[in-house]
């Protein structure tokens, strides 16, 4: 686990790092319909998917609730990692069934890159969170890299 005191130091030592935030779409329906134990099993399955898609030196963990966070040091630009997010969107799109009731769970990703979008953990996390919410507003089941629209308005 990456300690709060070390997050910014780790960012300073790397050329580029990603801070994708992941939120499981429709997860609340799993807990409400199938119960929290079933929901915990879904979270464990999703954590396994995330861990399998990232590199061994990447840091991936549950941030709270149904939200996950990944820190990907030594990444040389978003273009080199985009295929990972495309695969994750596909792999996380799953149907769960119990007693004849089916609920679809998917994942949305908000992504910010250091140093382009910030140099501290807080800056990257805030911008990744903005993008996560933008994906959820649009259609869910996707990812979005932080973009600055203009000097006055950021997305």
VMD Tcl script that builds the backbone (N, CA, C; Angstrom):
set m [mol new atoms 465]
animate dup $m
set s [atomselect $m all]
$s set {name element resname resid chain x y z} {
  {N N UNK 1 A 0.847 -1.180 0.000}
  {CA C UNK 1 A 0.000 0.000 0.000}
  {C C UNK 1 A 0.890 1.240 0.000}
  {N N UNK 2 A 0.513 2.201 -0.792}
  {CA C UNK 2 A 1.274 3.445 -0.902}
  {C C UNK 2 A 0.827 4.394 0.207}
  {N N UNK 3 A 1.753 4.798 1.040}
  {CA C UNK 3 A 1.425 5.692 2.157}
  {C C UNK 3 A 1.207 7.111 1.649}
  {N N UNK 4 A 0.341 7.851 2.345}
  {CA C UNK 4 A 0.049 9.232 1.959}
  {C C UNK 4 A 1.324 10.053 1.879}
  {N N UNK 5 A 2.241 9.899 2.810}
  {CA C UNK 5 A 3.461 10.695 2.816}
  {C C UNK 5 A 4.342 10.413 1.607}
  {N N UNK 6 A 4.235 9.231 1.022}
  {CA C UNK 6 A 5.111 8.835 -0.072}
  {C C UNK 6 A 4.507 9.074 -1.449}
  {N N UNK 7 A 3.226 9.377 -1.553}
  {CA C UNK 7 A 2.582 9.499 -2.865}
  {C C UNK 7 A 3.205 10.596 -3.706}
  {N N UNK 8 A 3.332 11.788 -3.159}
  {CA C UNK 8 A 3.887 12.894 -3.928}
  {C C UNK 8 A 5.364 12.665 -4.230}
  {N N UNK 9 A 6.105 12.078 -3.306}
  {CA C UNK 9 A 7.516 11.785 -3.558}
  {C C UNK 9 A 7.643 10.802 -4.710}
  {N N UNK 10 A 6.763 9.819 -4.772}
  {CA C UNK 10 A 6.790 8.859 -5.869}
  {C C UNK 10 A 6.492 9.548 -7.189}
  {N N UNK 11 A 5.572 10.492 -7.197}
  {CA C UNK 11 A 5.254 11.222 -8.425}
  {C C UNK 11 A 6.450 12.041 -8.891}
  {N N UNK 12 A 7.156 12.660 -7.951}
  {CA C UNK 12 A 8.301 13.491 -8.312}
  {C C UNK 12 A 9.416 12.668 -8.942}
  {N N UNK 13 A 9.530 11.405 -8.566}
  {CA C UNK 13 A 10.629 10.587 -9.058}
  {C C UNK 13 A 10.335 9.964 -10.424}
  {N N UNK 14 A 9.131 10.060 -10.907}
  {CA C UNK 14 A 8.748 9.433 -12.164}
  {C C UNK 14 A 8.519 10.468 -13.242}
  {N N UNK 15 A 8.741 10.081 -14.475}
  {CA C UNK 15 A 8.476 10.969 -15.597}
  {C C UNK 15 A 6.974 11.121 -15.815}
  {N N UNK 16 A 6.267 10.000 -15.882}
  {CA C UNK 16 A 4.824 10.037 -16.112}
  {C C UNK 16 A 4.180 8.993 -15.214}
  {N N UNK 17 A 3.093 9.364 -14.569}
  {CA C UNK 17 A 2.334 8.414 -13.763}
  {C C UNK 17 A 0.856 8.648 -14.036}
  {N N UNK 18 A 0.080 7.595 -14.014}
  {CA C UNK 18 A -1.360 7.701 -14.201}
  {C C UNK 18 A -2.051 7.568 -12.855}
  {N N UNK 19 A -3.170 8.210 -12.729}
  {CA C UNK 19 A -4.000 8.056 -11.537}
  {C C UNK 19 A -5.415 7.760 -12.010}
  {N N UNK 20 A -5.667 6.538 -12.499}
  {CA C UNK 20 A -7.034 6.242 -12.909}
  {C C UNK 20 A -7.895 5.910 -11.700}
  {N N UNK 21 A -9.073 6.473 -11.668}
  {CA C UNK 21 A -10.040 6.112 -10.650}
  {C C UNK 21 A -11.108 5.274 -11.331}
  {N N UNK 22 A -11.521 4.225 -10.675}
  {CA C UNK 22 A -12.460 3.287 -11.250}
  {C C UNK 22 A -13.681 3.196 -10.344}
  {N N UNK 23 A -14.836 3.271 -10.941}
  {CA C UNK 23 A -16.074 3.102 -10.198}
  {C C UNK 23 A -16.893 2.029 -10.899}
  {N N UNK 24 A -17.361 1.066 -10.130}
  {CA C UNK 24 A -18.181 0.002 -10.702}
  {C C UNK 24 A -19.602 0.507 -10.902}
  {N N UNK 25 A -20.035 0.508 -12.160}
  {CA C UNK 25 A -21.371 0.966 -12.503}
  {C C UNK 25 A -22.403 -0.063 -12.050}
  {N N UNK 26 A -23.481 0.388 -11.484}
  {CA C UNK 26 A -24.609 -0.440 -11.031}
  {C C UNK 26 A -24.276 -1.323 -9.836}
  {N N UNK 27 A -23.184 -1.066 -9.173}
  {CA C UNK 27 A -22.804 -1.914 -8.050}
  {C C UNK 27 A -23.807 -1.831 -6.907}
  {N N UNK 28 A -24.368 -0.676 -6.674}
  {CA C UNK 28 A -25.356 -0.522 -5.597}
  {C C UNK 28 A -26.523 -1.492 -5.790}
  {N N UNK 29 A -26.904 -1.709 -7.032}
  {CA C UNK 29 A -27.999 -2.649 -7.311}
  {C C UNK 29 A -27.629 -4.072 -6.899}
  {N N UNK 30 A -26.355 -4.430 -7.015}
  {CA C UNK 30 A -25.904 -5.763 -6.584}
  {C C UNK 30 A -26.118 -5.903 -5.082}
  {N N UNK 31 A -25.628 -4.942 -4.316}
  {CA C UNK 31 A -25.788 -5.003 -2.858}
  {C C UNK 31 A -27.254 -4.971 -2.452}
  {N N UNK 32 A -28.028 -4.094 -3.066}
  {CA C UNK 32 A -29.438 -3.942 -2.698}
  {C C UNK 32 A -30.265 -5.179 -3.046}
  {N N UNK 33 A -29.919 -5.832 -4.143}
  {CA C UNK 33 A -30.727 -6.965 -4.618}
  {C C UNK 33 A -30.219 -8.307 -4.112}
  {N N UNK 34 A -28.899 -8.494 -4.160}
  {CA C UNK 34 A -28.321 -9.802 -3.838}
  {C C UNK 34 A -27.681 -9.870 -2.462}
  {N N UNK 35 A -27.492 -8.736 -1.812}
  {CA C UNK 35 A -26.893 -8.713 -0.482}
  {C C UNK 35 A -25.425 -8.335 -0.504}
  {N N UNK 36 A -24.938 -7.909 0.647}
  {CA C UNK 36 A -23.573 -7.399 0.752}
  {C C UNK 36 A -22.518 -8.492 0.583}
  {N N UNK 37 A -22.790 -9.709 1.010}
  {CA C UNK 37 A -21.821 -10.791 0.833}
  {C C UNK 37 A -21.590 -11.043 -0.656}
  {N N UNK 38 A -22.668 -11.084 -1.435}
  {CA C UNK 38 A -22.551 -11.256 -2.883}
  {C C UNK 38 A -21.789 -10.064 -3.472}
  {N N UNK 39 A -22.104 -8.868 -3.000}
  {CA C UNK 39 A -21.411 -7.673 -3.461}
  {C C UNK 39 A -19.925 -7.725 -3.179}
  {N N UNK 40 A -19.547 -8.235 -2.008}
  {CA C UNK 40 A -18.130 -8.376 -1.676}
  {C C UNK 40 A -17.432 -9.334 -2.643}
  {N N UNK 41 A -18.117 -10.400 -3.033}
  {CA C UNK 41 A -17.549 -11.350 -3.990}
  {C C UNK 41 A -17.341 -10.688 -5.350}
  {N N UNK 42 A -18.262 -9.830 -5.750}
  {CA C UNK 42 A -18.120 -9.098 -7.003}
  {C C UNK 42 A -16.912 -8.160 -6.924}
  {N N UNK 43 A -16.740 -7.476 -5.801}
  {CA C UNK 43 A -15.587 -6.581 -5.635}
  {C C UNK 43 A -14.269 -7.346 -5.706}
  {N N UNK 44 A -14.225 -8.527 -5.114}
  {CA C UNK 44 A -13.012 -9.344 -5.161}
  {C C UNK 44 A -12.730 -9.752 -6.613}
  {N N UNK 45 A -13.772 -10.116 -7.340}
  {CA C UNK 45 A -13.600 -10.484 -8.749}
  {C C UNK 45 A -13.082 -9.289 -9.567}
  {N N UNK 46 A -13.665 -8.119 -9.351}
  {CA C UNK 46 A -13.218 -6.918 -10.060}
  {C C UNK 46 A -11.766 -6.583 -9.706}
  {N N UNK 47 A -11.406 -6.706 -8.444}
  {CA C UNK 47 A -10.024 -6.442 -8.023}
  {C C UNK 47 A -9.064 -7.378 -8.746}
  {N N UNK 48 A -9.461 -8.621 -8.923}
  {CA C UNK 48 A -8.638 -9.580 -9.651}
  {C C UNK 48 A -8.461 -9.175 -11.110}
  {N N UNK 49 A -9.523 -8.695 -11.729}
  {CA C UNK 49 A -9.447 -8.230 -13.116}
  {C C UNK 49 A -8.465 -7.077 -13.215}
  {N N UNK 50 A -8.580 -6.096 -12.312}
  {CA C UNK 50 A -7.677 -4.946 -12.342}
  {C C UNK 50 A -6.228 -5.394 -12.139}
  {N N UNK 51 A -5.999 -6.239 -11.156}
  {CA C UNK 51 A -4.641 -6.691 -10.859}
  {C C UNK 51 A -4.024 -7.429 -12.041}
  {N N UNK 52 A -4.814 -8.217 -12.748}
  {CA C UNK 52 A -4.300 -8.983 -13.884}
  {C C UNK 52 A -3.977 -8.118 -15.098}
  {N N UNK 53 A -4.599 -6.966 -15.214}
  {CA C UNK 53 A -4.393 -6.120 -16.387}
  {C C UNK 53 A -3.223 -5.160 -16.239}
  {N N UNK 54 A -2.836 -4.841 -15.015}
  {CA C UNK 54 A -1.748 -3.909 -14.802}
  {C C UNK 54 A -0.439 -4.656 -14.581}
  {N N UNK 55 A 0.657 -3.934 -14.650}
  {CA C UNK 55 A 1.984 -4.521 -14.499}
  {C C UNK 55 A 2.284 -4.803 -13.031}
  {N N UNK 56 A 3.287 -5.639 -12.797}
  {CA C UNK 56 A 3.610 -6.037 -11.421}
  {C C UNK 56 A 4.048 -4.850 -10.562}
  {N N UNK 57 A 4.659 -3.825 -11.133}
  {CA C UNK 57 A 5.105 -2.666 -10.361}
  {C C UNK 57 A 4.046 -1.609 -10.155}
  {N N UNK 58 A 2.887 -1.770 -10.787}
  {CA C UNK 58 A 1.791 -0.823 -10.620}
  {C C UNK 58 A 1.112 -1.047 -9.277}
  {N N UNK 59 A 0.523 -0.006 -8.756}
  {CA C UNK 59 A -0.161 -0.100 -7.460}
  {C C UNK 59 A -1.654 0.032 -7.710}
  {N N UNK 60 A -2.391 -1.008 -7.350}
  {CA C UNK 60 A -3.833 -1.040 -7.567}
  {C C UNK 60 A -4.484 -1.403 -6.246}
  {N N UNK 61 A -5.520 -0.679 -5.868}
  {CA C UNK 61 A -6.195 -0.999 -4.621}
  {C C UNK 61 A -7.590 -0.424 -4.554}
  {N N UNK 62 A -8.329 -0.913 -3.606}
  {CA C UNK 62 A -9.682 -0.408 -3.369}
  {C C UNK 62 A -9.572 0.895 -2.607}
  {N N UNK 63 A -10.220 1.910 -3.123}
  {CA C UNK 63 A -10.168 3.245 -2.552}
  {C C UNK 63 A -11.269 3.439 -1.518}
  {N N UNK 64 A -12.335 2.690 -1.648}
  {CA C UNK 64 A -13.470 2.770 -0.734}
  {C C UNK 64 A -14.738 2.445 -1.492}
  {N N UNK 65 A -15.682 1.817 -0.824}
  {CA C UNK 65 A -16.935 1.466 -1.484}
  {C C UNK 65 A -16.672 0.633 -2.718}
  {N N UNK 66 A -17.152 1.117 -3.847}
  {CA C UNK 66 A -16.931 0.407 -5.115}
  {C C UNK 66 A -15.928 1.145 -5.988}
  {N N UNK 67 A -15.073 1.927 -5.367}
  {CA C UNK 67 A -14.103 2.720 -6.103}
  {C C UNK 67 A -12.700 2.147 -5.915}
  {N N UNK 68 A -11.978 2.058 -7.019}
  {CA C UNK 68 A -10.605 1.579 -7.013}
  {C C UNK 68 A -9.700 2.685 -7.524}
  {N N UNK 69 A -8.415 2.569 -7.200}
  {CA C UNK 69 A -7.427 3.552 -7.615}
  {C C UNK 69 A -6.197 2.791 -8.077}
  {N N UNK 70 A -5.553 3.295 -9.126}
  {CA C UNK 70 A -4.311 2.687 -9.603}
  {C C UNK 70 A -3.272 3.777 -9.794}
  {N N UNK 71 A -2.058 3.465 -9.463}
  {CA C UNK 71 A -0.928 4.362 -9.683}
  {C C UNK 71 A 0.033 3.592 -10.578}
  {N N UNK 72 A 0.299 4.117 -11.771}
  {CA C UNK 72 A 1.092 3.406 -12.767}
  {C C UNK 72 A 2.380 4.178 -13.062}
  {N N UNK 73 A 3.427 3.955 -12.279}
  {CA C UNK 73 A 4.675 4.684 -12.514}
  {C C UNK 73 A 5.389 4.178 -13.770}
  {N N UNK 74 A 6.327 4.972 -14.244}
  {CA C UNK 74 A 7.142 4.612 -15.408}
  {C C UNK 74 A 6.310 4.309 -16.643}
  {N N UNK 75 A 5.295 5.088 -16.867}
  {CA C UNK 75 A 4.449 4.934 -18.046}
  {C C UNK 75 A 4.815 6.039 -19.015}
  {N N UNK 76 A 5.015 5.705 -20.236}
  {CA C UNK 76 A 5.498 6.660 -21.227}
  {C C UNK 76 A 4.370 7.173 -22.122}
  {N N UNK 77 A 3.372 7.769 -21.529}
  {CA C UNK 77 A 2.300 8.368 -22.309}
  {C C UNK 77 A 1.038 7.524 -22.317}
  {N N UNK 78 A -0.075 8.213 -22.412}
  {CA C UNK 78 A -1.376 7.550 -22.372}
  {C C UNK 78 A -1.565 6.587 -23.540}
  {N N UNK 79 A -1.058 6.936 -24.698}
  {CA C UNK 79 A -1.250 6.108 -25.887}
  {C C UNK 79 A -0.737 4.689 -25.666}
  {N N UNK 80 A 0.325 4.551 -24.905}
  {CA C UNK 80 A 0.897 3.226 -24.637}
  {C C UNK 80 A 0.045 2.420 -23.659}
  {N N UNK 81 A -0.805 3.086 -22.905}
  {CA C UNK 81 A -1.631 2.387 -21.916}
  {C C UNK 81 A -3.096 2.318 -22.314}
  {N N UNK 82 A -3.483 2.990 -23.347}
  {CA C UNK 82 A -4.903 3.057 -23.703}
  {C C UNK 82 A -5.504 1.672 -23.944}
  {N N UNK 83 A -4.749 0.779 -24.574}
  {CA C UNK 83 A -5.275 -0.561 -24.827}
  {C C UNK 83 A -5.651 -1.279 -23.526}
  {N N UNK 84 A -4.930 -0.983 -22.435}
  {CA C UNK 84 A -5.252 -1.594 -21.141}
  {C C UNK 84 A -6.645 -1.151 -20.696}
  {N N UNK 85 A -6.941 0.134 -20.843}
  {CA C UNK 85 A -8.250 0.633 -20.428}
  {C C UNK 85 A -9.359 0.104 -21.338}
  {N N UNK 86 A -9.057 -0.060 -22.623}
  {CA C UNK 86 A -10.039 -0.651 -23.537}
  {C C UNK 86 A -10.362 -2.085 -23.109}
  {N N UNK 87 A -9.328 -2.855 -22.764}
  {CA C UNK 87 A -9.543 -4.235 -22.297}
  {C C UNK 87 A -10.306 -4.257 -20.982}
  {N N UNK 88 A -9.955 -3.342 -20.071}
  {CA C UNK 88 A -10.632 -3.320 -18.776}
  {C C UNK 88 A -12.120 -3.025 -18.928}
  {N N UNK 89 A -12.464 -2.099 -19.797}
  {CA C UNK 89 A -13.884 -1.791 -20.021}
  {C C UNK 89 A -14.609 -3.056 -20.466}
  {N N UNK 90 A -14.025 -3.803 -21.383}
  {CA C UNK 90 A -14.649 -5.040 -21.877}
  {C C UNK 90 A -14.712 -6.109 -20.797}
  {N N UNK 91 A -13.601 -6.311 -20.087}
  {CA C UNK 91 A -13.544 -7.369 -19.072}
  {C C UNK 91 A -14.468 -7.119 -17.882}
  {N N UNK 92 A -14.691 -5.855 -17.567}
  {CA C UNK 92 A -15.518 -5.524 -16.395}
  {C C UNK 92 A -17.009 -5.489 -16.715}
  {N N UNK 93 A -17.364 -5.600 -17.962}
  {CA C UNK 93 A -18.771 -5.592 -18.361}
  {C C UNK 93 A -19.313 -7.008 -18.182}
  {N N UNK 94 A -19.966 -7.243 -17.055}
  {CA C UNK 94 A -20.403 -8.595 -16.679}
  {C C UNK 94 A -21.829 -8.585 -16.137}
  {N N UNK 95 A -22.494 -9.689 -16.363}
  {CA C UNK 95 A -23.813 -9.896 -15.791}
  {C C UNK 95 A -23.681 -10.817 -14.588}
  {N N UNK 96 A -24.382 -10.471 -13.538}
  {CA C UNK 96 A -24.426 -11.294 -12.336}
  {C C UNK 96 A -25.863 -11.715 -12.117}
  {N N UNK 97 A -26.045 -12.985 -11.746}
  {CA C UNK 97 A -27.396 -13.531 -11.613}
  {C C UNK 97 A -27.553 -14.257 -10.290}
  {N N UNK 98 A -28.732 -14.091 -9.733}
  {CA C UNK 98 A -29.098 -14.825 -8.532}
  {C C UNK 98 A -30.617 -14.934 -8.530}
  {N N UNK 99 A -31.105 -16.142 -8.357}
  {CA C UNK 99 A -32.547 -16.397 -8.283}
  {C C UNK 99 A -33.297 -15.818 -9.485}
  {N N UNK 100 A -32.708 -15.933 -10.665}
  {CA C UNK 100 A -33.367 -15.477 -11.882}
  {C C UNK 100 A -33.282 -13.976 -12.153}
  {N N UNK 101 A -32.671 -13.229 -11.259}
  {CA C UNK 101 A -32.510 -11.782 -11.450}
  {C C UNK 101 A -31.095 -11.530 -11.993}
  {N N UNK 102 A -30.999 -10.753 -13.076}
  {CA C UNK 102 A -29.712 -10.460 -13.693}
  {C C UNK 102 A -29.431 -8.955 -13.574}
  {N N UNK 103 A -28.224 -8.635 -13.108}
  {CA C UNK 103 A -27.793 -7.242 -13.007}
  {C C UNK 103 A -26.459 -7.106 -13.722}
  {N N UNK 104 A -26.368 -6.109 -14.602}
  {CA C UNK 104 A -25.124 -5.838 -15.311}
  {C C UNK 104 A -24.267 -4.895 -14.479}
  {N N UNK 105 A -22.992 -5.240 -14.354}
  {CA C UNK 105 A -22.015 -4.388 -13.688}
  {C C UNK 105 A -20.922 -4.089 -14.707}
  {N N UNK 106 A -20.525 -2.851 -14.776}
  {CA C UNK 106 A -19.447 -2.444 -15.672}
  {C C UNK 106 A -18.537 -1.495 -14.907}
  {N N UNK 107 A -17.549 -0.941 -15.595}
  {CA C UNK 107 A -16.628 -0.033 -14.926}
  {C C UNK 107 A -16.435 1.226 -15.754}
  {N N UNK 108 A -16.303 2.333 -15.061}
  {CA C UNK 108 A -15.981 3.620 -15.664}
  {C C UNK 108 A -14.638 4.059 -15.099}
  {N N UNK 109 A -13.804 4.673 -15.950}
  {CA C UNK 109 A -12.462 5.081 -15.560}
  {C C UNK 109 A -12.256 6.559 -15.836}
  {N N UNK 110 A -11.753 7.275 -14.853}
  {CA C UNK 110 A -11.295 8.643 -15.032}
  {C C UNK 110 A -9.780 8.625 -14.914}
  {N N UNK 111 A -9.092 9.289 -15.838}
  {CA C UNK 111 A -7.635 9.169 -15.906}
  {C C UNK 111 A -6.982 10.548 -15.919}
  {N N UNK 112 A -5.952 10.694 -15.123}
  {CA C UNK 112 A -5.115 11.901 -15.129}
  {C C UNK 112 A -3.666 11.453 -15.181}
  {N N UNK 113 A -2.830 12.236 -15.852}
  {CA C UNK 113 A -1.436 11.868 -16.085}
  {C C UNK 113 A -0.509 12.947 -15.518}
  {N N UNK 114 A 0.513 12.505 -14.799}
  {CA C UNK 114 A 1.542 13.432 -14.316}
  {C C UNK 114 A 2.686 13.448 -15.317}
  {N N UNK 115 A 3.298 14.550 -15.556}
  {CA C UNK 115 A 3.084 15.860 -14.942}
  {C C UNK 115 A 2.080 16.725 -15.702}
  {N N UNK 116 A 1.510 16.218 -16.804}
  {CA C UNK 116 A 0.618 17.031 -17.645}
  {C C UNK 116 A -0.598 17.580 -16.902}
  {N N UNK 117 A -1.173 16.791 -16.008}
  {CA C UNK 117 A -2.426 17.179 -15.353}
  {C C UNK 117 A -2.257 17.490 -13.875}
  {N N UNK 118 A -1.046 17.420 -13.389}
  {CA C UNK 118 A -0.773 17.714 -11.986}
  {C C UNK 118 A 0.501 17.017 -11.561}
  {N N UNK 119 A 1.036 17.484 -10.448}
  {CA C UNK 119 A 2.262 16.872 -9.942}
  {C C UNK 119 A 2.086 16.296 -8.543}
  {N N UNK 120 A 0.947 16.538 -7.928}
  {CA C UNK 120 A 0.692 15.954 -6.607}
  {C C UNK 120 A -0.429 14.923 -6.731}
  {N N UNK 121 A -0.457 14.056 -5.758}
  {CA C UNK 121 A -1.510 13.044 -5.723}
  {C C UNK 121 A -2.890 13.716 -5.719}
  {N N UNK 122 A -3.050 14.765 -4.926}
  {CA C UNK 122 A -4.346 15.428 -4.811}
  {C C UNK 122 A -4.801 16.015 -6.148}
  {N N UNK 123 A -3.872 16.640 -6.888}
  {CA C UNK 123 A -4.229 17.213 -8.196}
  {C C UNK 123 A -4.666 16.121 -9.168}
  {N N UNK 124 A -3.903 15.046 -9.233}
  {CA C UNK 124 A -4.243 13.955 -10.152}
  {C C UNK 124 A -5.547 13.273 -9.752}
  {N N UNK 125 A -5.721 13.046 -8.476}
  {CA C UNK 125 A -6.924 12.381 -7.996}
  {C C UNK 125 A -8.172 13.204 -8.303}
  {N N UNK 126 A -8.092 14.507 -8.077}
  {CA C UNK 126 A -9.237 15.388 -8.330}
  {C C UNK 126 A -9.595 15.393 -9.813}
  {N N UNK 127 A -8.601 15.450 -10.684}
  {CA C UNK 127 A -8.868 15.489 -12.124}
  {C C UNK 127 A -9.345 14.142 -12.645}
  {N N UNK 128 A -8.795 13.054 -12.120}
  {CA C UNK 128 A -9.277 11.722 -12.498}
  {C C UNK 128 A -10.729 11.559 -12.058}
  {N N UNK 129 A -11.051 12.063 -10.880}
  {CA C UNK 129 A -12.421 11.987 -10.376}
  {C C UNK 129 A -13.380 12.776 -11.268}
  {N N UNK 130 A -12.965 13.949 -11.738}
  {CA C UNK 130 A -13.797 14.737 -12.656}
  {C C UNK 130 A -14.104 13.937 -13.917}
  {N N UNK 131 A -13.093 13.250 -14.437}
  {CA C UNK 131 A -13.279 12.478 -15.663}
  {C C UNK 131 A -14.147 11.244 -15.420}
  {N N UNK 132 A -14.005 10.653 -14.252}
  {CA C UNK 132 A -14.846 9.514 -13.884}
  {C C UNK 132 A -16.313 9.924 -13.885}
  {N N UNK 133 A -16.601 11.056 -13.291}
  {CA C UNK 133 A -17.987 11.548 -13.255}
  {C C UNK 133 A -18.484 11.900 -14.655}
  {N N UNK 134 A -17.609 12.418 -15.509}
  {CA C UNK 134 A -18.001 12.734 -16.886}
  {C C UNK 134 A -18.384 11.465 -17.642}
  {N N UNK 135 A -17.625 10.390 -17.477}
  {CA C UNK 135 A -17.947 9.120 -18.137}
  {C C UNK 135 A -19.285 8.605 -17.638}
  {N N UNK 136 A -19.500 8.673 -16.345}
  {CA C UNK 136 A -20.760 8.175 -15.775}
  {C C UNK 136 A -21.953 8.992 -16.271}
  {N N UNK 137 A -21.773 10.292 -16.462}
  {CA C UNK 137 A -22.871 11.124 -16.979}
  {C C UNK 137 A -23.175 10.787 -18.437}
  {N N UNK 138 A -22.131 10.478 -19.196}
  {CA C UNK 138 A -22.304 10.242 -20.630}
  {C C UNK 138 A -22.977 8.910 -20.924}
  {N N UNK 139 A -22.380 7.833 -20.464}
  {CA C UNK 139 A -22.963 6.532 -20.812}
  {C C UNK 139 A -22.444 5.371 -19.981}
  {N N UNK 140 A -21.540 5.596 -19.087}
  {CA C UNK 140 A -20.891 4.552 -18.295}
  {C C UNK 140 A -20.094 3.639 -19.230}
  {N N UNK 141 A -19.519 2.604 -18.682}
  {CA C UNK 141 A -18.750 1.620 -19.449}
  {C C UNK 141 A -17.716 2.274 -20.356}
  {N N UNK 142 A -16.853 3.079 -19.789}
  {CA C UNK 142 A -15.846 3.725 -20.622}
  {C C UNK 142 A -14.749 4.348 -19.797}
  {N N UNK 143 A -13.911 5.103 -20.473}
  {CA C UNK 143 A -12.810 5.796 -19.811}
  {C C UNK 143 A -12.655 7.159 -20.462}
  {N N UNK 144 A -12.038 8.044 -19.713}
  {CA C UNK 144 A -11.802 9.380 -20.244}
  {C C UNK 144 A -10.532 9.938 -19.635}
  {N N UNK 145 A -9.672 10.429 -20.498}
  {CA C UNK 145 A -8.441 11.085 -20.089}
  {C C UNK 145 A -8.747 12.546 -19.831}
  {N N UNK 146 A -8.162 13.096 -18.765}
  {CA C UNK 146 A -8.392 14.495 -18.423}
  {C C UNK 146 A -8.021 15.388 -19.598}
  {N N UNK 147 A -8.879 16.358 -19.872}
  {CA C UNK 147 A -8.634 17.327 -20.933}
  {C C UNK 147 A -8.920 18.707 -20.402}
  {N N UNK 148 A -8.121 19.631 -20.829}
  {CA C UNK 148 A -8.369 21.019 -20.485}
  {C C UNK 148 A -9.023 21.658 -21.706}
  {N N UNK 149 A -10.259 22.153 -21.539}
  {CA C UNK 149 A -10.999 22.728 -22.655}
  {C C UNK 149 A -10.470 24.118 -23.008}
  {N N UNK 150 A -10.313 24.959 -22.022}
  {CA C UNK 150 A -9.765 26.295 -22.237}
  {C C UNK 150 A -9.148 26.766 -20.927}
  {N N UNK 151 A -8.560 27.923 -20.949}
  {CA C UNK 151 A -7.950 28.435 -19.722}
  {C C UNK 151 A -8.990 28.697 -18.644}
  {N N UNK 152 A -10.236 28.988 -19.058}
  {CA C UNK 152 A -11.279 29.293 -18.088}
  {C C UNK 152 A -12.084 28.077 -17.674}
  {N N UNK 153 A -12.202 27.099 -18.572}
  {CA C UNK 153 A -13.084 25.972 -18.298}
  {C C UNK 153 A -12.306 24.663 -18.450}
  {N N UNK 154 A -12.327 23.870 -17.405}
  {CA C UNK 154 A -11.668 22.571 -17.459}
  {C C UNK 154 A -12.730 21.490 -17.414}
  {N N UNK 155 A -12.463 20.386 -18.077}
  {CA C UNK 155 A -13.365 19.245 -18.074}
  {C C UNK 155 A -12.860 18.172 -17.164}
}
mol reanalyze $m
mol bondsrecalc $m
mol representation Tube
mol addrep $m
